[in-house]
Amino acid sequence: MSTEKENQDISRIGEWLKAALIALLLAYFLRAFVFATSIVKGESMLPTLEDGERVIFNKFIYLVSEPARGDIVIISMPESNYVKRVIGLPNETIEMKDGVFYVNGVAQPTTFVDEKQMKLTGDFGPIVVPENSYFVMGDNRANSKDSRNDLGFIERENIIGRSELIIYPLSEMQLTR
């Protein structure tokens, strides 16, 4: 009798270990290839994202599609990761003039920043965004290290994901798209 019970116990332990191993492998796979977290540093994305917030970003999305205008992206650079918004796409001519954003000479509506922030952006361009590169900016246009200054054009390979959800602090949990 005790041998049968011992065999059942060993079988249960084996099943539990197998389930734990599968869960760990699944968690590793999701973390490595699908989702990761990043911490927002600084005030460049105010009011959309605040300093210290933690976001979940989708690493898989840009394996099957390209960044789109308006996406909040995570950019991997040697000194740090940055969280910015895509403004200009490859091969576009972009320009900011008198608070109006133009793509290939056509005025574009901007829904992610208000009129005051648009005016604070300052005039620039026309600029041609190089092939396989993106022009990014922070939503806090007066206080952002972005493509207008130190970051320059962002090569596609440096965009590692799209922000999806604020997860910390819990009181601020919401989609970022």
N, C-alpha and C positions, 0 to 999 in steps of 0.2 A: 504494500500500500504506500509506504513512504516513498518508494522509488517512483511510482506514478505521480505522486504529488510533487516530488522534486523535479521530474521532467516537465510538468505543467508550469512550475515556477520558472524554470530555465527558459521554457518557451515564451512565457510572458515577458521576461526580462529581455530576451532576444527581440521580440516584437517591439517593445518599448524603445530599445536602442536603435532599431531600424527606423522607427518613426522619428526619433530625435535626429538621427543622421540625415534623413530626408529633409526635415525641417531646416536644419543647419545649411545643407546644400542649397535649398531653395532660397533661404535668406541671403546667402552669399551671392547666388546668381542674380537676385533682384537688386542687391546693393551694387554689384559690379557692373551690371549691364542695363538696368532699367531705371531705378530711382536712387537718388543720393540726397544729401542735405548740404546746405550752404548757409553761412551766416552773413547777413547784410552788414557791411562795415561802412560807417559814415552816413552822411545825409543826402547823398546825390540822388537817391530815388524817392525822396519825400515828395508828395504825401503818400505815394503808393506803397512804399516799403520804408520802414524806419530802422535806424541804427540798432543792431543787436537782434533783430528778428531772425528767426531761422525758417528757411523755406525748403520745401521738397522740390527737387527739380527732376525732370524727365530726361534721362540720358538716351533713351531709345528713340524718341521722336525724330531726331535729326539723322538717324540711320535710314529712315524711310521717307523723309521729306526735308525740305530746306527751311531755314529760318524765314519768317515772314515779317513784314513791316508791323511794328507794334508789339512783337513778341518780347517778353522780358527774358533775357538770356544770361547764362552763367558763362563767363569768359575765363579761361585758364591762361594766365600769364606767368612768367617766371617768378615775379615778386609776390604775386597774390592772385586770388580769384576776384573777379569783378561781376557785379550784377548791374546790367544796363538794358536799355530798350533799343531794339533795332529800328533805325530811322531810314537808312538808305541801303538798297539792295545792289548786288553786283551789276555793273554796267549801266547804272542809272546816273543821270545828271541831277544833282540835288542842289537846292539853293534856299536860303532863308532871307527874306527881304521884307522889311517893315512888319514883322510879326506874322508873315504868311509863309508857309512851307510849300515849296514847288518841287515836283518830280517831273523831269523831262519837260519843263516849262509849263506844267499844269498845276494850278493851286490845289492843295490837298486838305481835306478836312482833318483836324486832329482832335481826337476825342480823349486822349489819355493825359493831356495837360490843359490847363485853362489858358485864357487869353493873356493873362498877366505873365505866366511862364513863357508863353510863345514870344512875347515882346522881350523878356529877359534873355532869350536865347541869343539875341544879337544877329546881325546880318552876317552871312557867309556865302561863299560860292559865287558862281556856279562851280561845283566840284563833281568830277566824274569818279564814281566808286569803281575801283579796279575789279577785274574778274576775280572770282573766288574770295571776295572781301566784302565787308559790311561796314556801314557807318552807324555808330551807336552813340546814344546820349543818355544821361540821367534825366529823370523827370524834374528834378530841382535844377533847372537850367543855369541859374546864377552860381551854383556851387557844385559843379560836377567835373570830375576828371573823366574825359570821354574822347571821342574821335575829333572833336574840335581842337583839342590841345594835346595832352601828353600821351593818350592811347593811340591816336592815329587810326588808320583803317584796321579792322579786325579780320584776320584771315579765318576762313571757314573752319580750319582744323582746330582753332583755339576756342570755338564755341562748343561747349561740352554738354549743354542741355538747356531746356526751357523751364522757367519757374512755373510751378503749378499751384502751390498751396503754402500759405503761412501756417506753420505748425507751432511756433513758439513766439511770444507768449500765447498760452491757450486762449486768453481773452481776445486775441486778435486773429484767431483762426479763420481764414477765408481763402477763396481762390484768388490767384494773382492774375488770371487771364481775363 
